[in-house]
Amino acid sequence: MTRLDVLTPAELSPEQRALYDEIVGGPRAAGPGLLTADGSGGLIGPFNAMLYAPGVGHALQALGAAVRYRTALPDRIREIAVLAVAAAWRSDFELYAHEALARAAGVTDAEIEALRAGGEVPLRDEVERAALGVVRALLLKRDLDEAGYRAARDTLGEAALVELSTLVGYYSTIALQMRIFRVTAPGASRTSGARSAPG
């Protein structure tokens, strides 16, 4: 259910194969099996799209790995933020991929459902609430006003604000590509990935 054929290892150019090996040999491969499509070894989701433009794909996958594995953001905050981006973009694939990761990070089913619905999330932790507030402000207003910035800086710190804004940009890029190429979650309908982005 995609506009891009899933490329198998046998079809790849040397540059594509180098990127493929980078992805499957990296830290994502230790996760919950979200890389390969079937027995052919083809990659799913954003990773297949990256193979079509390996020059950009190398940089994009490296940024994604940095956002996932080399920030100081706690796992719960990172996954709450990713799910907020996925919900805002209505990205079925990102929701599918990150709900499992969120559960593994300790995000409850009630919190996941609230994030999916874009509603009030029952977060008790002040830092988590501040992080979600920043993410939603960036998604909805595309900015933080002065008061919002000062409050977020005082609660989260400047490094976390850089990391969160990078996370929002990266996962928004991935959501946009998944929409353009009609990549949906496994088992989802073809039209669900084509819904419009928030205004």
Secondary structure, 3 states (H helix, E strand, C coil): CCCCCCCCHHHCCHHHHHHHHHHHCCHHHHCCCCCECCCCCCECCHHHHHHHCHHHHHHHHHHHHHHHHCCCCCHHHHHHHHHHHHHHHCCHHHHHHHHHHHHHCCCCHHHHHHHHHCCCCCCCCHHHHHHHHHHHHHHHCCCCCHHHHHHHHHHHCHHHHHHHHHHHHHHHHHHHHHHHCCCCCCCCCHHHHHCCCCC
